[in-house]
Amino acid sequence: MKEFVMEYKGAIIGAVIALLIIITGLDRLIFGAVVVVIGMFVGNFVQRNKEEVKEKLKKFIDRM
């Protein structure tokens, strides 16, 4: 048993943390924060690459 715990200590700690997050309902908050951060990165990318994004959108719409 000791060898098992020593080999999979990281996985066990990760599982316990995941269970605590799910039990306390923090998963919704974390998911929301991740969505906001992804939105920030996408918005920043679009702002910096307007012309490239326009061309890709035109090609995508033309294929449909």
N, CA, C and O atoms as a GROMACS GRO file, in nm:
protein
  256
    1MET      N    1   0.082  -0.119   0.000
    1MET     CA    2   0.000   0.000   0.000
    1MET      C    3   0.087   0.126   0.000
    1MET      O    4   0.055   0.224  -0.066
    2LYS      N    5   0.198   0.121   0.076
    2LYS     CA    6   0.286   0.236   0.084
    2LYS      C    7   0.347   0.269  -0.052
    2LYS      O    8   0.360   0.386  -0.087
    3GLU      N    9   0.384   0.167  -0.128
    3GLU     CA   10   0.441   0.190  -0.261
    3GLU      C   11   0.338   0.254  -0.354
    3GLU      O   12   0.371   0.344  -0.432
    4PHE      N   13   0.213   0.208  -0.344
    4PHE     CA   14   0.107   0.264  -0.426
    4PHE      C   15   0.089   0.413  -0.397
    4PHE      O   16   0.079   0.494  -0.489
    5VAL      N   17   0.085   0.448  -0.269
    5VAL     CA   18   0.067   0.588  -0.229
    5VAL      C   19   0.187   0.671  -0.274
    5VAL      O   20   0.169   0.784  -0.322
    6MET      N   21   0.307   0.619  -0.261
    6MET     CA   22   0.426   0.695  -0.301
    6MET      C   23   0.429   0.716  -0.453
    6MET      O   24   0.471   0.822  -0.500
    7GLU      N   25   0.385   0.616  -0.529
    7GLU     CA   26   0.390   0.626  -0.674
    7GLU      C   27   0.282   0.719  -0.729
    7GLU      O   28   0.305   0.791  -0.826
    8TYR      N   29   0.164   0.716  -0.668
    8TYR     CA   30   0.051   0.794  -0.720
    8TYR      C   31   0.010   0.907  -0.627
    8TYR      O   32  -0.107   0.945  -0.623
    9LYS      N   33   0.105   0.962  -0.553
    9LYS     CA   34   0.076   1.068  -0.457
    9LYS      C   35   0.018   1.191  -0.527
    9LYS      O   36  -0.078   1.250  -0.477
   10GLY      N   37   0.073   1.230  -0.639
   10GLY     CA   38   0.025   1.347  -0.712
   10GLY      C   39  -0.117   1.328  -0.762
   10GLY      O   40  -0.199   1.420  -0.755
   11ALA      N   41  -0.147   1.209  -0.812
   11ALA     CA   42  -0.281   1.180  -0.862
   11ALA      C   43  -0.383   1.180  -0.748
   11ALA      O   44  -0.495   1.227  -0.765
   12ILE      N   45  -0.344   1.127  -0.633
   12ILE     CA   46  -0.434   1.123  -0.518
   12ILE      C   47  -0.462   1.265  -0.469
   12ILE      O   48  -0.577   1.298  -0.440
   13ILE      N   49  -0.359   1.347  -0.460
   13ILE     CA   50  -0.377   1.486  -0.417
   13ILE      C   51  -0.466   1.561  -0.517
   13ILE      O   52  -0.554   1.636  -0.477
   14GLY      N   53  -0.443   1.540  -0.645
   14GLY     CA   54  -0.525   1.603  -0.748
   14GLY      C   55  -0.671   1.561  -0.739
   14GLY      O   56  -0.761   1.644  -0.756
   15ALA      N   57  -0.695   1.434  -0.713
   15ALA     CA   58  -0.832   1.385  -0.701
   15ALA      C   59  -0.902   1.445  -0.579
   15ALA      O   60  -1.019   1.482  -0.587
   16VAL      N   61  -0.831   1.456  -0.468
   16VAL     CA   62  -0.889   1.515  -0.348
   16VAL      C   63  -0.923   1.662  -0.371
   16VAL      O   64  -1.030   1.709  -0.332
   17ILE      N   65  -0.833   1.735  -0.435
   17ILE     CA   66  -0.860   1.876  -0.464
   17ILE      C   67  -0.979   1.889  -0.558
   17ILE      O   68  -1.064   1.975  -0.538
   18ALA      N   69  -0.985   1.804  -0.661
   18ALA     CA   70  -1.098   1.808  -0.755
   18ALA      C   71  -1.229   1.780  -0.684
   18ALA      O   72  -1.330   1.846  -0.710
   19LEU      N   73  -1.229   1.683  -0.594
   19LEU     CA   74  -1.351   1.654  -0.518
   19LEU      C   75  -1.393   1.772  -0.431
   19LEU      O   76  -1.511   1.804  -0.423
   20LEU      N   77  -1.297   1.836  -0.367
   20LEU     CA   78  -1.330   1.953  -0.285
   20LEU      C   79  -1.387   2.066  -0.370
   20LEU      O   80  -1.481   2.134  -0.328
   21ILE      N   81  -1.331   2.087  -0.487
   21ILE     CA   82  -1.383   2.191  -0.576
   21ILE      C   83  -1.526   2.160  -0.618
   21ILE      O   84  -1.610   2.249  -0.620
   22ILE      N   85  -1.554   2.036  -0.652
   22ILE     CA   86  -1.688   1.998  -0.694
   22ILE      C   87  -1.787   2.007  -0.578
   22ILE      O   88  -1.898   2.057  -0.595
   23ILE      N   89  -1.746   1.961  -0.461
   23ILE     CA   90  -1.836   1.964  -0.345
   23ILE      C   91  -1.871   2.106  -0.305
   23ILE      O   92  -1.986   2.134  -0.270
   24THR      N   93  -1.775   2.197  -0.308
   24THR     CA   94  -1.800   2.334  -0.265
   24THR      C   95  -1.865   2.419  -0.374
   24THR      O   96  -1.907   2.532  -0.346
   25GLY      N   97  -1.875   2.369  -0.496
   25GLY     CA   98  -1.938   2.444  -0.604
   25GLY      C   99  -1.846   2.544  -0.670
   25GLY      O  100  -1.892   2.628  -0.747
   26LEU      N  101  -1.719   2.536  -0.642
   26LEU     CA  102  -1.624   2.629  -0.704
   26LEU      C  103  -1.600   2.599  -0.851
   26LEU      O  104  -1.541   2.680  -0.922
   27ASP      N  105  -1.647   2.483  -0.898
   27ASP     CA  106  -1.626   2.449  -1.038
   27ASP      C  107  -1.696   2.548  -1.130
   27ASP      O  108  -1.645   2.578  -1.238
   28ARG      N  109  -1.812   2.598  -1.090
   28ARG     CA  110  -1.882   2.697  -1.172
   28ARG      C  111  -1.803   2.827  -1.178
   28ARG      O  112  -1.792   2.889  -1.284
   29LEU      N  113  -1.748   2.868  -1.066
   29LEU     CA  114  -1.669   2.990  -1.061
   29LEU      C  115  -1.543   2.976  -1.145
   29LEU      O  116  -1.507   3.067  -1.220
   30ILE      N  117  -1.476   2.863  -1.133
   30ILE     CA  118  -1.353   2.839  -1.209
   30ILE      C  119  -1.384   2.834  -1.358
   30ILE      O  120  -1.311   2.892  -1.439
   31PHE      N  121  -1.493   2.767  -1.395
   31PHE     CA  122  -1.532   2.760  -1.535
   31PHE      C  123  -1.562   2.899  -1.590
   31PHE      O  124  -1.521   2.932  -1.701
   32GLY      N  125  -1.632   2.979  -1.513
   32GLY     CA  126  -1.662   3.116  -1.554
   32GLY      C  127  -1.536   3.197  -1.573
   32GLY      O  128  -1.525   3.273  -1.670
   33ALA      N  129  -1.442   3.184  -1.482
   33ALA     CA  130  -1.316   3.257  -1.493
   33ALA      C  131  -1.238   3.213  -1.616
   33ALA      O  132  -1.176   3.297  -1.682
   34VAL      N  133  -1.239   3.085  -1.646
   34VAL     CA  134  -1.168   3.035  -1.764
   34VAL      C  135  -1.232   3.090  -1.890
   34VAL      O  136  -1.162   3.128  -1.984
   35VAL      N  137  -1.365   3.095  -1.894
   35VAL     CA  138  -1.434   3.149  -2.012
   35VAL      C  139  -1.399   3.297  -2.031
   35VAL      O  140  -1.378   3.341  -2.143
   36VAL      N  141  -1.393   3.372  -1.922
   36VAL     CA  142  -1.359   3.515  -1.930
   36VAL      C  143  -1.216   3.531  -1.983
   36VAL      O  144  -1.192   3.616  -2.069
   37VAL      N  145  -1.123   3.452  -1.933
   37VAL     CA  146  -0.984   3.462  -1.977
   37VAL      C  147  -0.971   3.425  -2.125
   37VAL      O  148  -0.898   3.492  -2.198
   38ILE      N  149  -1.040   3.321  -2.169
   38ILE     CA  150  -1.037   3.283  -2.310
   38ILE      C  151  -1.095   3.396  -2.396
   38ILE      O  152  -1.042   3.427  -2.502
   39GLY      N  153  -1.204   3.456  -2.349
   39GLY     CA  154  -1.263   3.568  -2.420
   39GLY      C  155  -1.167   3.685  -2.432
   39GLY      O  156  -1.161   3.751  -2.536
   40MET      N  157  -1.091   3.711  -2.327
   40MET     CA  158  -0.992   3.819  -2.331
   40MET      C  159  -0.885   3.792  -2.436
   40MET      O  160  -0.849   3.881  -2.512
   41PHE      N  161  -0.835   3.668  -2.440
   41PHE     CA  162  -0.732   3.633  -2.537
   41PHE      C  163  -0.785   3.641  -2.680
   41PHE      O  164  -0.715   3.691  -2.769
   42VAL      N  165  -0.907   3.594  -2.702
   42VAL     CA  166  -0.965   3.599  -2.837
   42VAL      C  167  -0.986   3.744  -2.879
   42VAL      O  168  -0.954   3.781  -2.992
   43GLY      N  169  -1.039   3.827  -2.789
   43GLY     CA  170  -1.060   3.967  -2.821
   43GLY      C  171  -0.930   4.039  -2.852
   43GLY      O  172  -0.924   4.118  -2.946
   44ASN      N  173  -0.827   4.010  -2.775
   44ASN     CA  174  -0.696   4.071  -2.800
   44ASN      C  175  -0.640   4.027  -2.934
   44ASN      O  176  -0.585   4.108  -3.008
   45PHE      N  177  -0.653   3.899  -2.966
   45PHE     CA  178  -0.604   3.848  -3.094
   45PHE      C  179  -0.676   3.915  -3.210
   45PHE      O  180  -0.614   3.955  -3.308
   46VAL      N  181  -0.809   3.925  -3.199
   46VAL     CA  182  -0.887   3.985  -3.307
   46VAL      C  183  -0.850   4.132  -3.324
   46VAL      O  184  -0.839   4.181  -3.436
   47GLN      N  185  -0.830   4.202  -3.214
   47GLN     CA  186  -0.795   4.343  -3.221
   47GLN      C  187  -0.660   4.363  -3.289
   47GLN      O  188  -0.644   4.457  -3.366
   48ARG      N  189  -0.566   4.277  -3.262
   48ARG     CA  190  -0.431   4.292  -3.318
   48ARG      C  191  -0.420   4.241  -3.462
   48ARG      O  192  -0.330   4.281  -3.535
   49ASN      N  193  -0.512   4.154  -3.502
   49ASN     CA  194  -0.504   4.091  -3.635
   49ASN      C  195  -0.636   4.109  -3.711
   49ASN      O  196  -0.691   4.012  -3.762
   50LYS      N  197  -0.685   4.231  -3.719
   50LYS     CA  198  -0.817   4.256  -3.778
   50LYS      C  199  -0.826   4.209  -3.923
   50LYS      O  200  -0.921   4.140  -3.960
   51GLU      N  201  -0.730   4.244  -4.003
   51GLU     CA  202  -0.735   4.210  -4.146
   51GLU      C  203  -0.729   4.059  -4.168
   51GLU      O  204  -0.803   4.004  -4.249
   52GLU      N  205  -0.641   3.994  -4.095
   52GLU     CA  206  -0.629   3.848  -4.108
   52GLU      C  207  -0.758   3.779  -4.067
   52GLU      O  208  -0.802   3.684  -4.132
   53VAL      N  209  -0.819   3.826  -3.959
   53VAL     CA  210  -0.945   3.767  -3.912
   53VAL      C  211  -1.056   3.791  -4.013
   53VAL      O  212  -1.137   3.702  -4.038
   54LYS      N  213  -1.061   3.911  -4.073
   54LYS     CA  214  -1.162   3.940  -4.174
   54LYS      C  215  -1.150   3.844  -4.292
   54LYS      O  216  -1.250   3.791  -4.340
   55GLU      N  217  -1.028   3.822  -4.338
   55GLU     CA  218  -1.006   3.732  -4.451
   55GLU      C  219  -1.049   3.589  -4.417
   55GLU      O  220  -1.115   3.523  -4.498
   56LYS      N  221  -1.013   3.542  -4.298
   56LYS     CA  222  -1.051   3.407  -4.258
   56LYS      C  223  -1.202   3.394  -4.246
   56LYS      O  224  -1.258   3.291  -4.285
   57LEU      N  225  -1.269   3.495  -4.192
   57LEU     CA  226  -1.414   3.491  -4.181
   57LEU      C  227  -1.480   3.490  -4.319
   57LEU      O  228  -1.576   3.417  -4.341
   58LYS      N  229  -1.428   3.570  -4.412
   58LYS     CA  230  -1.482   3.572  -4.548
   58LYS      C  231  -1.469   3.434  -4.613
   58LYS      O  232  -1.565   3.385  -4.673
   59LYS      N  233  -1.352   3.372  -4.600
   59LYS     CA  234  -1.331   3.239  -4.659
   59LYS      C  235  -1.423   3.136  -4.594
   59LYS      O  236  -1.477   3.050  -4.664
   60PHE      N  237  -1.442   3.145  -4.463
   60PHE     CA  238  -1.528   3.051  -4.392
   60PHE      C  239  -1.674   3.067  -4.437
   60PHE      O  240  -1.743   2.968  -4.460
   61ILE      N  241  -1.719   3.191  -4.448
   61ILE     CA  242  -1.857   3.217  -4.490
   61ILE      C  243  -1.878   3.173  -4.635
   61ILE      O  244  -1.983   3.119  -4.668
   62ASP      N  245  -1.779   3.196  -4.721
   62ASP     CA  246  -1.791   3.156  -4.862
   62ASP      C  247  -1.802   3.003  -4.876
   62ASP      O  248  -1.870   2.955  -4.966
   63ARG      N  249  -1.736   2.929  -4.789
   63ARG     CA  250  -1.744   2.782  -4.794
   63ARG      C  251  -1.881   2.733  -4.757
   63ARG      O  252  -1.926   2.629  -4.805
   64MET      N  253  -1.949   2.806  -4.671
   64MET     CA  254  -2.082   2.763  -4.628
   64MET      C  255  -2.179   2.798  -4.737
   64MET      O  256  -2.299   2.771  -4.724
   0.00000   0.00000   0.00000
